[in-house]
Each structure stands twice: as structure tokens, then as C-alpha cells.
Amino acid sequence: MWSVLWAAVRSKAPYVTFPVAFVVGLVGYHLEWFLRGDPSPAAEEEKSISEQREERKLEEIADKDLTKVVSLKDKLEFAPRAVLNRNRPEKS
């Protein structure tokens, strides 16, 4: 008789577990909302990390002259020395 009872419980478990989990989650959600209260306006207007990064980058390049760059001909060391120094002719 116990095996028949356990087989019935095992086969009907999803139909019992889902509503119980749903009710527990719903009660927990509303309890957390009640305890925390309304979110502060500063938290809603807070910028994301990527937006803060973009603003910082724009501030860094705002006062630089972007037209003055080093020529690749003048910049000989564009690769690590250990990799290409064997095949590069000596500088005169």
C-alpha cells in the first residue's frame, strides 16, 4: 500500500509543488517590497557603469588635440621587443 501511495505522490508532485512555490514567492516579493518601501529617486536616476565610463572618457579627451598623433614611421616600437627584435635590422 505504501508503494502505491508514494507512486501517487511522486506523479502528482509538480501539480502540488508549483502552486506552493508560487504562493511563497508572491508573499516573499510583497513582504520585501513592504519592508524596503518605495525606492529613492536617486536610485532610479543612477547611471550605469557603462554610462559613467563613457562620460569619463569624454572628459579625458575633451581638452586634448586629437589631430596631433604620432606617425607610425616615427613609432618604431609597435610590437614587443622580444618578438620582433631578432629580425629587425639595427637602427643606424
N, C-alpha and C positions, 0 to 999 in steps of 0.2 A: 504494500500500500504506500510506503514511503517513497518508493521509486516512482510511482505514478504521480504522487504529489509534487516531487522535485522536478519531474519532467514537465508538468503543467506550469510550475513557477518559472522554470527555465525558458519555456517557449513564450510565455506572456510577459517576461521581464521588460522588454523595450516599451510595451504599452503602459507599464506602470512607472518605469524609471523616467521617461521623458516628461510627463506632466509634473512629477515631483521636482525634477531638476528645473523645470520652467518656473514653477512657483517659488522655489528657493532663490533662483536668480532674480526674479522680479522683486521679491521682498528685499533682497540684498541691495539691489540697484536703488530702490526708493529710500531705504534706510541710509545709504551712503549719501544720497542727494540731500536728505533731511539733515544729516549731521554736518555736512560741509557747507550747506547754504548756497546762496547764489554766487556764481564766480565773480571775482572782482573785475572791474572794467579794464584794469591794467593787464590782467592775464589774457584777456581777449585780444588786446591790441599789440601784444608782444610779438616781435618779429622773429621769424625763423632763423636758424643758424645760417642757412644759405643766403638769406637777405642781408644779415649782418655782415657776412663775408664780402658780398658784392659791394656794400656801402664802404667797407674798409678799403677795398681795392680801389674804388673810385676816388676816395680821399687821398690815397697814396700817390696816384698818378695825376691828380688834379694840378699840382704845381710843377710837374716835370714837362720838359720839352720833348715830346715823343718823336720829333723829326730827327733828332740827333742820336744816331745809333752807330755802333762800331761796325766797320766793314768786315766782311768775312776774310778778305785778303789780309787785313791787319791783324785779325784774330787767328793766329796760327794754332793755338792750343784749343781746338774744338772737340777733341777726343781725349780720353785719359792717356797719360804719357806711357803707362805700362803696356798699352795695347799696340799703339802705332809708332812708338819711338824707334823700334827696330828697323822699320822700312823707310822712315823719313830721312831724307838727306840732311846732313849737318847744316846748320844755319851759318851763313858767312858774315 
